[in-house]
């Protein structure tokens, strides 16, 4: 057996680079596919693109307005999708930083999360009424009893998963919008959700 070194090893995580510039909380981050860039959104109402190696912001900030709750990327890395407290989704061009499209498809309240399907054909978003909407051909999905805090597509795009402030995780058929099986339950703490609600009450 080889001798184990008695020298202490520092396992403390050290950041390779620090990115600074947002004037409020950073609420979402995504990696641009095929690029050495990351995209962030913030409570300051902006979306920003950063060089992942230097930490420098690239180009101008995209002024979305309101608290931007979440961002998603298309697989080709050319489009940024964002949802905000203003109950709207916006699509931005990565190269020009210009606004391309704007949607207001939710009948519920403030948007809280967003996700792009693997084939880039569908967008799902959750809101604080418990509804899942977005650019979905099957229309709004209803089933949660409180804020939808996260949405996620399966790798093949046939299923959509959602997590909610009602302590449940649910699975949906992407073609029909019907629930698959019973909700998964077990979580009992609303701590993160309470902070989100408090944030909204302040702004």
C-alpha positions as CSV (number, residue, x, y, z in Angstrom):
1,X,0.0,0.0,0.0
2,X,1.2,3.5,-0.8
3,X,1.9,5.8,2.0
4,X,-0.8,8.5,2.6
5,X,0.6,12.0,2.6
6,X,0.4,13.6,6.0
7,X,0.4,17.1,4.4
8,X,-2.9,18.9,4.8
9,X,-4.8,19.6,1.6
10,X,-6.9,22.7,1.3
11,X,-10.2,21.6,-0.2
12,X,-11.8,25.1,0.1
13,X,-13.5,26.0,-3.2
14,X,-11.9,29.0,-4.8
15,X,-13.6,30.9,-7.6
16,X,-11.7,31.0,-10.9
17,X,-13.2,34.4,-11.7
18,X,-15.7,36.8,-10.2
19,X,-18.3,38.5,-12.3
20,X,-19.7,41.8,-10.9
21,X,-22.1,44.4,-12.3
22,X,-25.7,43.6,-11.4
23,X,-27.2,46.1,-9.0
24,X,-29.5,43.6,-7.3
25,X,-29.8,39.9,-6.6
26,X,-28.8,37.5,-9.4
27,X,-31.8,35.2,-9.8
28,X,-30.8,33.0,-12.8
29,X,-27.7,31.8,-14.6
30,X,-27.2,29.8,-17.8
31,X,-24.3,28.6,-19.9
32,X,-24.3,29.5,-23.6
33,X,-24.0,26.2,-25.6
34,X,-20.8,26.1,-27.6
35,X,-19.4,29.3,-26.1
36,X,-17.3,30.3,-23.2
37,X,-20.0,32.7,-22.0
38,X,-22.6,32.7,-19.3
39,X,-25.9,34.6,-19.1
40,X,-27.4,36.0,-15.9
41,X,-30.6,37.7,-14.9
42,X,-31.2,39.9,-11.9
43,X,-33.7,41.7,-9.8
44,X,-32.2,44.9,-11.3
45,X,-34.3,44.1,-14.5
46,X,-31.3,43.3,-16.7
47,X,-29.9,40.3,-18.6
48,X,-26.2,40.3,-19.1
49,X,-23.7,38.1,-21.0
50,X,-20.3,37.5,-19.5
51,X,-17.0,36.1,-20.7
52,X,-16.6,32.9,-18.5
53,X,-12.7,33.2,-18.5
54,X,-12.2,36.9,-17.9
55,X,-15.3,37.7,-16.0
56,X,-15.9,40.8,-18.1
57,X,-19.4,41.7,-19.3
58,X,-19.8,41.5,-23.1
59,X,-21.9,44.1,-24.8
60,X,-24.7,46.1,-23.3
61,X,-27.2,44.9,-20.7
62,X,-30.6,43.8,-22.0
63,X,-33.2,45.9,-20.2
64,X,-36.1,43.6,-19.5
65,X,-37.7,45.5,-16.6
66,X,-39.0,44.2,-13.3
67,X,-37.6,41.3,-11.4
68,X,-36.4,38.7,-13.9
69,X,-37.2,35.4,-12.3
70,X,-35.6,33.0,-14.8
71,X,-33.8,32.5,-18.1
72,X,-33.5,29.7,-20.6
73,X,-31.4,29.2,-23.7
74,X,-32.1,27.6,-27.1
75,X,-29.8,24.7,-28.0
76,X,-28.1,26.6,-30.7
77,X,-27.1,29.4,-28.3
78,X,-28.7,32.1,-30.4
79,X,-31.7,33.0,-28.2
80,X,-32.2,33.9,-24.6
81,X,-35.7,33.5,-23.1
82,X,-36.6,35.3,-19.9
83,X,-39.6,35.6,-17.6
84,X,-40.3,38.5,-15.2
85,X,-42.6,39.8,-12.5
86,X,-44.4,41.7,-15.3
87,X,-46.1,38.5,-16.3
88,X,-44.4,38.4,-19.6
89,X,-41.8,36.4,-21.5
90,X,-39.3,37.9,-23.8
91,X,-36.9,36.5,-26.4
92,X,-33.5,38.2,-26.9
93,X,-30.9,37.8,-29.6
94,X,-27.5,36.7,-28.2
95,X,-25.4,38.5,-30.8
96,X,-27.2,41.8,-31.1
97,X,-28.8,41.9,-27.6
98,X,-32.0,43.1,-29.2
99,X,-35.6,42.1,-28.2
100,X,-37.1,39.7,-30.8
101,X,-40.4,38.6,-29.3
102,X,-42.7,39.2,-26.4
103,X,-45.4,36.9,-25.0
104,X,-48.1,37.3,-22.4
105,X,-49.7,33.9,-22.3
106,X,-50.4,33.3,-18.7
107,X,-53.8,33.9,-17.2
108,X,-52.4,33.6,-13.7
109,X,-50.1,35.8,-11.8
110,X,-46.4,36.6,-11.8
111,X,-44.1,34.3,-13.8
112,X,-41.6,32.4,-11.6
113,X,-39.6,30.0,-13.8
114,X,-39.0,29.0,-17.5
115,X,-37.6,26.1,-19.5
116,X,-37.1,25.3,-23.2
117,X,-37.9,21.9,-24.7
118,X,-35.0,19.8,-26.0
119,X,-36.1,20.5,-29.6
120,X,-36.5,24.2,-29.1
121,X,-40.2,24.0,-30.2
122,X,-41.9,24.6,-26.8
123,X,-41.5,26.8,-23.8
124,X,-42.9,26.1,-20.4
125,X,-43.2,28.6,-17.6
126,X,-44.7,28.5,-14.2
127,X,-46.5,31.3,-12.2
128,X,-47.6,32.1,-8.7
129,X,-51.1,30.9,-9.3
130,X,-49.9,27.3,-9.8
131,X,-50.4,27.3,-13.6
132,X,-47.9,26.1,-16.2
133,X,-48.2,28.0,-19.4
134,X,-45.9,29.5,-22.0
135,X,-45.7,28.8,-25.7
136,X,-47.3,25.3,-25.3
137,X,-49.5,23.9,-28.1
138,X,-51.5,22.0,-25.5
139,X,-52.5,25.1,-23.6
140,X,-52.2,25.9,-19.8
141,X,-51.6,23.0,-17.4
142,X,-53.4,23.3,-14.1
143,X,-52.9,21.0,-11.1
144,X,-50.6,22.7,-8.6
145,X,-52.2,24.6,-5.7
146,X,-49.5,27.2,-5.2
147,X,-46.5,28.9,-6.9
148,X,-44.7,26.7,-9.5
149,X,-41.1,27.2,-8.6
150,X,-39.4,25.1,-11.3
151,X,-40.1,23.4,-14.6
152,X,-37.9,20.9,-16.4
153,X,-38.3,18.9,-19.6
154,X,-37.2,15.2,-19.9
155,X,-34.3,14.6,-22.2
156,X,-36.5,13.3,-25.0
157,X,-39.1,16.1,-24.5
158,X,-42.0,13.7,-23.9
159,X,-42.5,14.7,-20.3
160,X,-42.5,17.9,-18.3
161,X,-41.7,18.0,-14.6
162,X,-42.8,20.8,-12.2
163,X,-42.1,21.6,-8.6
164,X,-44.3,23.8,-6.5
165,X,-44.7,25.7,-3.3
166,X,-47.5,23.2,-2.5
167,X,-44.8,20.7,-1.5
168,X,-45.3,18.5,-4.6
169,X,-43.4,17.5,-7.7
170,X,-45.5,16.5,-10.7
171,X,-44.9,14.9,-14.1
172,X,-47.0,15.8,-17.2
173,X,-47.4,14.3,-20.7
174,X,-46.0,16.9,-23.1
175,X,-48.4,16.0,-25.8
176,X,-51.7,16.0,-23.8
177,X,-50.9,18.0,-20.7
178,X,-52.3,15.2,-18.6
179,X,-50.8,14.3,-15.3
180,X,-48.6,11.1,-15.3
181,X,-49.1,9.2,-12.0
182,X,-49.7,10.8,-8.6
183,X,-47.9,13.9,-7.4
184,X,-44.6,13.2,-5.5
185,X,-44.8,14.5,-2.0
186,X,-42.5,14.5,1.0
187,X,-41.0,18.0,1.3
188,X,-42.5,20.0,4.2
189,X,-40.5,23.3,4.3
190,X,-41.5,26.5,2.5
191,X,-38.3,28.4,3.4
192,X,-37.1,29.3,-0.1
193,X,-40.7,30.0,-1.2
194,X,-41.2,32.4,1.7
195,X,-38.1,34.4,0.7
196,X,-39.5,34.7,-2.8
197,X,-42.8,35.9,-1.5
198,X,-41.1,38.4,0.8
199,X,-39.0,39.7,-2.2
200,X,-42.2,40.3,-4.2
201,X,-43.8,42.1,-1.3
202,X,-40.9,44.5,-1.1
203,X,-40.8,45.4,-4.7
